[in-house]
Amino acid sequence: METLHKYTREQKLQWFGEGPWCDEPDEVKFECSDMECLIYRHIVFEESGHSFGGFLNGYVKIPEYHPLYRNEKGHDLDFDVHYGVTFNNHFYDDDKTWWIGFNCAHSMDVVPSMIEIRKKMDQYRRDKFPGLFDGNLKCMPFNSTYKTLDFAINECKKLAEQLTVFKASPQSDLCSQHQQ
């Protein structure tokens, strides 16, 4: 397993506040079921200096011989992975590889940057409307949780295992899952 810390603990602490993301690596590469896997921390930096994200995404590289290589129907398939497949494409300017993946930024997921935004909004509400929001400012909707690196790795492994046994249906150009 190869890990990379692209950002320092201090940077992540400044952008997102204290949490498990401060000490986790920002990129992890490993193999599962003979497929290349990647966990990547998603962060977008805006011109205003604000950063959004801090959550993890998981990807499995699709080999050229695989029926889902360059097959845009991967989004439509029902893989058992965190909230389903949310990525099915090549990365940026690398047109020769194909990846299928998921993200950990859904309604039940804590997105680290949103914690800091929420704190700022809570302070604004306290200042603007004294007493109105006291006591309810710490409530996270839906009991959301941060999806840790271990969670993302396990989900990525689960996706890789499913992709290993996947094959195209001979009856149509649509794809279906079958055990080999």
N, C-alpha and C positions, 0 to 999 in steps of 0.2 A: 504494500500500500504506500503510495507516494502522497505526501501532504505538502501544502504550500500556504504560508501565511502571507497574503498579499498586503494586508493592512495590519498595523500594530494594534495592540490592546488599547493603547491611549487613543488612537484614532476612532476605533469602534466605540469606546466609552464616550468620547465627545459626540459622535454622531447619533448613537442609539441608547446611551445610558448603560448601566450595569446589567449584565445578564450572561447566560452561558455562551452567547455569541462572541463575547470579548476574548475568550481563550480558545475557541474552536478554530481550526484551520479554515481558510476561505476556499480552498480547492483540495479535493482528494481524488486521486485516480487509483483504480484497482480493477481486477478482473473477477468475473463471476460467470460460471458456466461457459467459459471460453469466450466471453464477450467483454469488451472494454467498457468500463463504467466511470462516470465522472459526477462528483458532487461539486456544486459551484455556488458560492454566495453571491446573490444578485444585489448589486448596488448601482443606483443611477445618481449621478451628480448633476445637479441643475446649475445653470448660470448664476442663479441667485446665491449659490453657496450651500443650499440645502441638499441633503442627500436623502434618497428614498430607498428603502429596502432593508437589506441585512438578512433576509430569509434565504433558505437553501433551496436549490433546485437539484434534481437528480436526472441523469441522462444515461442512456445505453447506446453505444455506437452500433449501427446496423451494418453488418458486413455486406459486400457487394452481391454475394450469392443468396442472401436472405430475401424472401418474397416481399418484405416491407422496405427494402432498399429503394429509396426515391418514390415510395408509394405514399401518396398524400392521404390515403384512407386510414392511416394509423390513428388519426384523431377519432375516427368513428368506431374503433374497436374497443371492446369492453375488457381492458386489462385491469386486473385487481391491483391497483396502485393508488396511493393517496390522492383522492378526488379525481382519478382517471388521468389519461394522457392529456397534457396541455401543450406539448411541443412535439412536432414531427417535421423536421426540416434539416437543412445544413446549417452550420454555424457561420454567420457573417460572410466573409469572403472565401471560405473554404468550401468550394462547390463539389469537392470529390467525396466528402464524407456525409453520412446521414445519421441523424440521432433521433431517438424517441425518448421523451422524458415527462417529468411532472414538476410541479412547484409546491412549495409550502407557504403559500400566501393566500389561503382561502379564508372564508368567513370564520372558521373555527381555529385559525392559526394566528398566533401573535407575530406580527411583522415588526421587528425591532424599531424601525424608524417611526412607526406610528405611536410608540410609547412616548417618545420625546415630543411629538406633535400634540398628543393628548395632554401632556403636562402643560405645554404652552397654552393650549385652548382652555384647560381647567383654570389656569391662573388668570387668563383673560376674563373668563366667566366670573370668577371670584371678584376681580377688580370691577367689572362692569355691573354685576348684579350681586352685591354683597348679601350673604345669607341664603340666597335662593338655591344654590347648588351644594351647600355644606353637607357633608356626610355621604353624598352619592358620587363623588368625583373619582373614586378608585375602582368603581365597578367596570370590569371588562365585559363587553357583550358576549353572551353565549358561553361563558367560562372558557374562553379561548386559551390555547396553550402554544408555547413555542415548540416547534418541531426541531429537535436537536440533531446534531451530526449523526449520532447512532441511529436515530429514527430514519433519517434520509438514506443512510447506507443500507439499512435493512429493507427499505422500500425499493431502492435501486436494485438490490440483489433479487428481490421478489420479481421485479419487472424483467430482469435479465433471464431468470429461470423460465418465465412465461414465454419470452421471445425465443428461447432456445427450442421449445417444443411447438412453436407456431409454424404452420404451413398454409399455403394458399389453397383455397377450395377449388377442385377441378371443375365444379359445375358452373362457375361464373367468374367474372373478373373481380367480384367482391371477395374479401378475405374472411376466413373463419379460423378459429383455433381448434386444433386436434392434437391429441397425444400421438406421437410417432410410434 
